[in-house]
């Protein structure tokens, strides 16, 4: 798992388990004036953020409404980690360069867009939207690029328009889940390998269960074969998988390349004369 406190990228992911609760990994409780629990927010974030230096549990006061709780949770999380500085093994300082926030859950979409626009960390925040691209769907490689769009490896940042006047990233969830699982299957030390820290398996049991919470079925259609990922009935929680996949997308956006995936020809803008542009407008 890429650790945000080590200066890597971080992805925030929400998932619905009931009408008024979010489940991921760690818990933030809201305590009202009478000392009663008024809201419980589950977030993917390092456990160290839930404790103060003295080791006491730190409670954060949240509004009782769902939207307000989401906004307050995002404020607390980004304030805690996006301004921090980590050290590499060679001593070089690193900061989080890109943070994606999952905006796919319907009740949180507008709140996430609003937060990314108003946050003091707006320069590195970006709402993210995963898209299921099956064998019968149009692949991202056939996407018609428009002026102002940013296009990468099975992700794109379209030109903004409409009421959500903020840029966001859209990515192919099937392709990126296959890509992420392939990294975990690479032998330690080989190019493109991905590992998690430590030697105690129990430390990472929940993480391992959630990143294996889905299985893929190779599906053919329209002349191509695609891994279509589906949840396992016995393991409904896949939040760490969504977070890990989103982190891989964020790394790609920041310029990280895996050998063999950097051969995609970049689309170069073509120069046109004024007469050609006028002719195109008339036609």
C-alpha positions, 0 to 999 in steps of 0.5 A: 500500500502506498503510504501518504505519510511517506510522501506518496499519492493518496486517494480518498474513497467512499462507499455506502453500506446504509443510508447514513454511514460510510465504511472504509477503514478508520472511524471518525466519531461526532460527539454532540454537546451532551456527549452522545454519538451523533455521527460516525464517519468511516474513512481510508486514512492512516490510523496515526491521524486518529490519535494525538501525540499523547496517545489519546483518541481525538474526536472531531466534531461533525455536522449531523447531516450527511453532506455536512459530515462528508465536507467536514471529514474531507476538511479534517483529512486533507488538513492532516495529510496534504500539508505534510512532508515525508522523506525518501530513503536518500533524504529527499523531501516529498509532498503529496502531489495529487489527491483524487477524491471519489465522486461516484457515490450519488449523494456525495458528488456535489459535495466533493466537487464543491470541496475540491473547488473551495479547499485551500489545497484545490491545486492538488485536489481532483474529483475522480469518476471511475467508468465501467468499460466493458467489451461492448463499450467504446474503449478510452483509446477511441475517445475523440479528443477535444480542445482543452482535454487532457488524455492519458493512459486509460484516463482523461480530464475533459474540458469543464462545462456546466454547473460543476465548473471544476476539472475532474478525471474519468478513468477505465476501472476495469483496465486499472484494476487489472493493471493494479492486480498485475503489479501485485503479481510481479516478483519482488525486485522486478520492474513494476512490482508493488509490495506492502511494508513489514513482515507481519501478515496480520497487519495487512489482513483487511487490506489483502481481503479487500483488494481481492474482493473482486474477480474478473471474467475475460469477455470478448466483444467488438473484436477485443477481449476485456477483463470485466471485474465483479464483486465477490458475494462473500466479500462486499467490502472493496474500499482499499481496492478502489483506493489503491486503483485510484492511487495508481491513476493519480500516479499516472497523472503525475507522470509515473510510467511503467515500461511498455506503457510509455509507447502510446503515441501522444497526440500532437496538435496540428497547425492550421492556417486562418483560411483553413479554420474559416473554411472548416467553420463554413462547412 
